[in-house]
Amino acid sequence: TRAEQITNQLESRTLDFEDDHGSEPPSQTPKHSSSDRGVDKE
């Protein structure tokens, strides 16, 4: 039961993340966002 609850929590967090930051996985988002922001600033 705990495993299922943890899985559900991770899934809900992923959905929330996608709603806030788009469909990119959290692991890839920092790289893309940092590089994109750097280009925008320059």
PATI-624480 format. One record per atom (N, C-alpha, C, O): atom name; x, y, z. Coordinates in nm, 3 decimals, always signed. Layout:
PATI-624480
{site CA {X Y Z}},
...
END
This chain:
PATI-624480
{site N {+0.085 -0.121 +0.000}},
{site CA {+0.000 +0.000 +0.000}},
{site C {+0.088 +0.126 +0.000}},
{site O {+0.061 +0.221 -0.073}},
{site N {+0.192 +0.125 +0.082}},
{site CA {+0.281 +0.242 +0.086}},
{site C {+0.344 +0.264 -0.051}},
{site O {+0.356 +0.377 -0.097}},
{site N {+0.385 +0.156 -0.114}},
{site CA {+0.448 +0.168 -0.247}},
{site C {+0.351 +0.232 -0.345}},
{site O {+0.389 +0.318 -0.425}},
{site N {+0.225 +0.189 -0.339}},
{site CA {+0.126 +0.246 -0.431}},
{site C {+0.107 +0.395 -0.402}},
{site O {+0.097 +0.475 -0.495}},
{site N {+0.102 +0.431 -0.274}},
{site CA {+0.083 +0.572 -0.239}},
{site C {+0.201 +0.655 -0.289}},
{site O {+0.182 +0.764 -0.344}},
{site N {+0.323 +0.603 -0.271}},
{site CA {+0.441 +0.676 -0.318}},
{site C {+0.436 +0.693 -0.469}},
{site O {+0.465 +0.800 -0.521}},
{site N {+0.399 +0.585 -0.539}},
{site CA {+0.391 +0.592 -0.685}},
{site C {+0.288 +0.696 -0.726}},
{site O {+0.313 +0.775 -0.818}},
{site N {+0.174 +0.697 -0.660}},
{site CA {+0.070 +0.795 -0.694}},
{site C {+0.121 +0.936 -0.668}},
{site O {+0.094 +1.027 -0.746}},
{site N {+0.194 +0.954 -0.558}},
{site CA {+0.246 +1.087 -0.527}},
{site C {+0.344 +1.132 -0.635}},
{site O {+0.340 +1.247 -0.680}},
{site N {+0.434 +1.040 -0.677}},
{site CA {+0.531 +1.076 -0.780}},
{site C {+0.459 +1.111 -0.909}},
{site O {+0.495 +1.207 -0.976}},
{site N {+0.358 +1.033 -0.945}},
{site CA {+0.285 +1.058 -1.069}},
{site C {+0.215 +1.194 -1.061}},
{site O {+0.217 +1.271 -1.157}},
{site N {+0.152 +1.222 -0.947}},
{site CA {+0.081 +1.350 -0.935}},
{site C {+0.181 +1.465 -0.941}},
{site O {+0.152 +1.569 -1.000}},
{site N {+0.298 +1.447 -0.880}},
{site CA {+0.399 +1.553 -0.885}},
{site C {+0.445 +1.574 -1.029}},
{site O {+0.466 +1.688 -1.072}},
{site N {+0.461 +1.464 -1.103}},
{site CA {+0.504 +1.476 -1.243}},
{site C {+0.400 +1.552 -1.323}},
{site O {+0.435 +1.637 -1.405}},
{site N {+0.273 +1.520 -1.301}},
{site CA {+0.167 +1.590 -1.374}},
{site C {+0.168 +1.738 -1.337}},
{site O {+0.154 +1.824 -1.424}},
{site N {+0.184 +1.767 -1.209}},
{site CA {+0.188 +1.907 -1.166}},
{site C {+0.307 +1.978 -1.230}},
{site O {+0.295 +2.092 -1.274}},
{site N {+0.421 +1.909 -1.235}},
{site CA {+0.540 +1.968 -1.296}},
{site C {+0.515 +1.998 -1.442}},
{site O {+0.553 +2.104 -1.492}},
{site N {+0.452 +1.904 -1.513}},
{site CA {+0.425 +1.924 -1.655}},
{site C {+0.331 +2.042 -1.673}},
{site O {+0.345 +2.120 -1.768}},
{site N {+0.233 +2.056 -1.583}},
{site CA {+0.140 +2.168 -1.594}},
{site C {+0.214 +2.301 -1.574}},
{site O {+0.182 +2.400 -1.639}},
{site N {+0.313 +2.300 -1.483}},
{site CA {+0.382 +2.425 -1.451}},
{site C {+0.493 +2.456 -1.551}},
{site O {+0.514 +2.571 -1.588}},
{site N {+0.566 +2.352 -1.595}},
{site CA {+0.689 +2.375 -1.671}},
{site C {+0.685 +2.313 -1.810}},
{site O {+0.786 +2.317 -1.881}},
{site N {+0.573 +2.256 -1.851}},
{site CA {+0.571 +2.192 -1.982}},
{site C {+0.593 +2.043 -1.971}},
{site O {+0.597 +1.989 -1.860}},
{site N {+0.607 +1.974 -2.083}},
{site CA {+0.609 +1.829 -2.084}},
{site C {+0.750 +1.772 -2.067}},
{site O {+0.766 +1.650 -2.065}},
{site N {+0.852 +1.857 -2.056}},
{site CA {+0.988 +1.805 -2.045}},
{site C {+1.009 +1.741 -1.908}},
{site O {+0.955 +1.789 -1.808}},
{site N {+1.087 +1.632 -1.902}},
{site CA {+1.116 +1.568 -1.773}},
{site C {+1.196 +1.662 -1.683}},
{site O {+1.274 +1.744 -1.733}},
{site N {+1.178 +1.651 -1.552}},
{site CA {+1.248 +1.740 -1.458}},
{site C {+1.399 +1.734 -1.475}},
{site O {+1.467 +1.836 -1.458}},
{site N {+1.455 +1.616 -1.509}},
{site CA {+1.600 +1.601 -1.519}},
{site C {+1.654 +1.683 -1.635}},
{site O {+1.768 +1.730 -1.629}},
{site N {+1.575 +1.702 -1.740}},
{site CA {+1.623 +1.774 -1.858}},
{site C {+1.589 +1.923 -1.850}},
{site O {+1.653 +2.004 -1.917}},
{site N {+1.491 +1.959 -1.770}},
{site CA {+1.444 +2.097 -1.768}},
{site C {+1.554 +2.196 -1.729}},
{site O {+1.568 +2.300 -1.795}},
{site N {+1.634 +2.170 -1.624}},
{site CA {+1.736 +2.268 -1.585}},
{site C {+1.832 +2.299 -1.699}},
{site O {+1.869 +2.415 -1.720}},
{site N {+1.873 +2.197 -1.775}},
{site CA {+1.968 +2.218 -1.884}},
{site C {+1.905 +2.307 -1.990}},
{site O {+1.966 +2.405 -2.033}},
{site N {+1.784 +2.273 -2.033}},
{site CA {+1.720 +2.349 -2.140}},
{site C {+1.691 +2.491 -2.091}},
{site O {+1.718 +2.588 -2.162}},
{site N {+1.635 +2.502 -1.972}},
{site CA {+1.593 +2.634 -1.924}},
{site C {+1.715 +2.724 -1.904}},
{site O {+1.711 +2.842 -1.938}},
{site N {+1.824 +2.668 -1.849}},
{site CA {+1.941 +2.751 -1.824}},
{site C {+2.003 +2.797 -1.955}},
{site O {+2.040 +2.913 -1.968}},
{site N {+2.013 +2.707 -2.053}},
{site CA {+2.073 +2.745 -2.181}},
{site C {+1.982 +2.844 -2.254}},
{site O {+2.031 +2.941 -2.311}},
{site N {+1.852 +2.819 -2.250}},
{site CA {+1.759 +2.910 -2.318}},
{site C {+1.764 +3.048 -2.252}},
{site O {+1.766 +3.150 -2.321}},
{site N {+1.765 +3.050 -2.120}},
{site CA {+1.766 +3.179 -2.050}},
{site C {+1.895 +3.254 -2.081}},
{site O {+1.893 +3.376 -2.099}},
{site N {+2.007 +3.180 -2.088}},
{site CA {+2.134 +3.245 -2.119}},
{site C {+2.128 +3.311 -2.256}},
{site O {+2.175 +3.424 -2.273}},
{site N {+2.071 +3.243 -2.353}},
{site CA {+2.060 +3.299 -2.488}},
{site C {+1.970 +3.422 -2.485}},
{site O {+1.998 +3.523 -2.549}},
{site N {+1.860 +3.411 -2.410}},
{site CA {+1.766 +3.524 -2.405}},
{site C {+1.833 +3.646 -2.341}},
{site O {+1.817 +3.758 -2.389}},
{site N {+1.910 +3.624 -2.234}},
{site CA {+1.974 +3.736 -2.165}},
{site C {+2.077 +3.801 -2.256}},
{site O {+2.085 +3.924 -2.263}},
{site N {+2.156 +3.720 -2.327}},
{site CA {+2.258 +3.775 -2.415}},
{site C {+2.193 +3.843 -2.535}},
{site O {+2.264 +3.896 -2.621}},
END
